[in-house]
Amino acid sequence: MPSLHVCALSRLPETVEATGARHMVTLINVGTPVTRPPAIAEDRHLFVGVSDITDSLDGHVLPDEAHVRRLLDFVRAWGREEPLVIHCYAGISRSTAAAFITTCALRPDRDEAEIARELRQASPSATPNRRLVAVADALLGRDGRMVAAIAAIGRGADAFEGEPFSLTID
């Protein structure tokens, strides 16, 4: 069964090793050093340099359509034979948004609210980046349902760093 594993940068090596993942998505500020674990080939690693913001801010990269298209292209090309790890700096906002987006993209038949509730159950601290979700909602033609689903689960519990968690695609 294909699965997504979400973690913080500090938990990346152990998460890749424990899950047997061979594909990885990094969503992190441009210039943040990220060491790709040896089990992840370079061509199976997507690096998306975006800041964890929802509105323009000088000196930061606002997530936009090009970033979300790259994510969608990458996860659609993922063969799902092995797990996929998605991480950001804290494992709370950008990575949880990307996991939600990935699940919605790969399972267009599934209800957005159901996926969001599964996300909340898996990660009490998940607070998906609203900007990433809104851009994906438009690109996937979900008519605001992704945005509404994330709003419905609300902000996650306060945490410095999220605990690693997983979601199943099927």
C-alpha positions as CSV (number, residue, x, y, z in Angstrom):
1,M,0.0,0.0,0.0
2,P,1.6,3.3,-1.0
3,S,2.3,5.6,1.8
4,L,3.5,9.1,2.5
5,H,5.7,9.9,5.5
6,V,6.1,13.4,6.8
7,C,8.8,14.7,9.1
8,A,11.0,17.6,10.1
9,L,14.4,18.2,8.7
10,S,16.0,17.0,11.9
11,R,14.2,13.6,11.6
12,L,14.9,13.1,7.9
13,P,17.7,10.5,8.0
14,E,15.9,8.2,10.5
15,T,12.5,8.6,8.7
16,V,14.0,7.6,5.3
17,E,15.8,4.7,6.9
18,A,12.8,3.5,8.9
19,T,10.3,3.7,6.0
20,G,12.5,2.4,3.2
21,A,11.5,5.4,1.1
22,R,13.3,6.0,-2.2
23,H,11.5,9.2,-3.2
24,M,11.7,12.5,-1.3
25,V,10.2,16.0,-1.4
26,T,11.9,18.9,0.4
27,L,9.9,22.2,0.9
28,I,12.3,24.5,2.7
29,N,13.7,28.1,2.6
30,V,16.1,28.7,-0.2
31,G,19.7,28.4,1.1
32,T,18.8,26.0,3.9
33,P,21.3,23.1,3.8
34,V,19.7,19.7,3.2
35,T,21.7,16.6,3.0
36,R,20.0,14.0,0.9
37,P,20.0,10.6,2.6
38,P,22.1,8.0,0.6
39,A,19.0,5.9,-0.1
40,I,17.4,8.7,-2.1
41,A,18.8,9.1,-5.7
42,E,19.2,12.6,-6.9
43,D,16.6,12.1,-9.6
44,R,14.1,11.0,-7.0
45,H,14.5,14.1,-4.8
46,L,12.4,17.2,-5.5
47,F,13.7,20.4,-3.8
48,V,11.1,23.2,-3.6
49,G,12.6,26.4,-2.3
50,V,9.7,28.2,-0.6
51,S,9.3,30.1,2.6
52,D,6.5,29.2,5.1
53,I,4.5,32.3,4.4
54,T,1.0,33.0,3.0
55,D,1.5,36.6,1.8
56,S,4.4,38.3,0.1
57,L,7.3,39.3,2.4
58,D,10.5,40.9,1.4
59,G,13.4,38.5,1.4
60,H,11.2,35.4,1.2
61,V,9.8,33.1,-1.5
62,L,6.0,33.0,-1.6
63,P,4.7,29.6,-2.8
64,D,3.2,30.0,-6.2
65,E,1.7,28.0,-9.1
66,A,5.1,27.0,-10.5
67,H,6.1,25.5,-7.1
68,V,2.8,23.5,-6.8
69,R,3.0,22.3,-10.4
70,R,6.5,20.9,-9.7
71,L,5.2,19.1,-6.7
72,L,2.2,17.7,-8.6
73,D,4.4,16.6,-11.5
74,F,6.8,14.8,-9.1
75,V,4.2,13.0,-7.1
76,R,2.3,11.9,-10.2
77,A,5.5,10.4,-11.6
78,W,6.2,8.6,-8.3
79,G,5.5,4.9,-9.0
80,R,4.2,4.2,-5.5
81,E,6.2,1.0,-5.2
82,E,8.1,2.4,-2.2
83,P,7.1,5.1,0.3
84,L,7.6,8.8,-0.3
85,V,9.0,11.1,2.4
86,I,7.9,14.7,2.4
87,H,9.7,17.1,4.8
88,C,10.1,20.8,5.6
89,Y,12.0,22.4,8.4
90,A,9.6,21.7,11.3
91,G,7.3,19.1,9.8
92,I,4.2,21.2,10.6
93,S,3.2,23.5,7.7
94,R,4.8,23.1,4.2
95,S,5.2,19.4,4.4
96,T,1.7,18.7,5.8
97,A,0.3,20.9,3.0
98,A,2.3,18.9,0.5
99,A,1.1,15.6,1.9
100,F,-2.6,16.8,1.8
101,I,-2.1,18.1,-1.8
102,T,-0.4,14.8,-2.8
103,T,-3.3,12.7,-1.4
104,C,-5.9,14.9,-3.1
105,A,-4.0,14.8,-6.4
106,L,-3.5,11.1,-6.5
107,R,-7.0,10.3,-5.2
108,P,-9.3,12.7,-7.0
109,D,-12.2,10.4,-6.0
110,R,-11.6,11.0,-2.2
111,D,-13.4,13.7,-0.2
112,E,-11.1,16.5,0.8
113,A,-12.7,16.8,4.3
114,E,-12.0,13.1,4.9
115,I,-8.4,13.5,3.9
116,A,-8.0,16.6,6.1
117,R,-9.5,14.7,9.1
118,E,-7.1,11.8,8.5
119,L,-4.2,14.3,8.4
120,R,-5.4,15.8,11.8
121,Q,-5.7,12.4,13.3
122,A,-2.2,11.4,12.1
123,S,-0.6,14.7,13.3
124,P,-2.1,16.8,16.0
125,S,0.4,19.6,15.2
126,A,-0.3,19.7,11.4
127,T,-1.1,23.3,10.3
128,P,-0.9,23.0,6.5
129,N,0.3,26.1,4.7
130,R,-2.9,27.8,3.5
131,R,-1.2,29.4,0.5
132,L,0.1,26.0,-0.9
133,V,-3.3,24.5,-0.3
134,A,-5.2,27.3,-2.1
135,V,-2.9,27.2,-5.1
136,A,-3.3,23.4,-5.4
137,D,-7.0,23.7,-4.9
138,A,-7.2,25.9,-8.0
139,L,-4.9,23.7,-10.0
140,L,-6.7,20.5,-9.2
141,G,-10.1,22.1,-9.8
142,R,-11.4,21.3,-6.3
143,D,-13.5,24.5,-6.2
144,G,-12.4,25.6,-2.8
145,R,-13.1,22.3,-1.1
146,M,-9.4,21.7,-0.2
147,V,-9.2,25.2,1.4
148,A,-12.5,24.6,3.3
149,A,-11.3,21.2,4.5
150,I,-8.1,22.6,6.0
151,A,-10.0,25.5,7.6
152,A,-12.3,23.0,9.2
153,I,-9.5,21.1,11.0
154,G,-8.1,24.4,12.2
155,R,-4.7,25.2,13.5
156,G,-2.8,22.3,15.0
157,A,-1.4,22.0,18.5
158,D,1.5,24.3,19.2
159,A,4.8,22.5,18.7
160,F,8.4,23.4,17.9
161,E,8.6,20.4,15.6
162,G,6.0,17.9,14.4
163,E,6.3,14.2,15.2
164,P,6.9,12.1,12.0
165,F,3.6,10.5,10.7
166,S,2.3,8.7,7.7
167,L,-0.8,8.8,5.4
168,T,-1.9,6.0,3.1
169,I,-2.9,6.9,-0.5
170,D,-5.2,4.0,-1.1
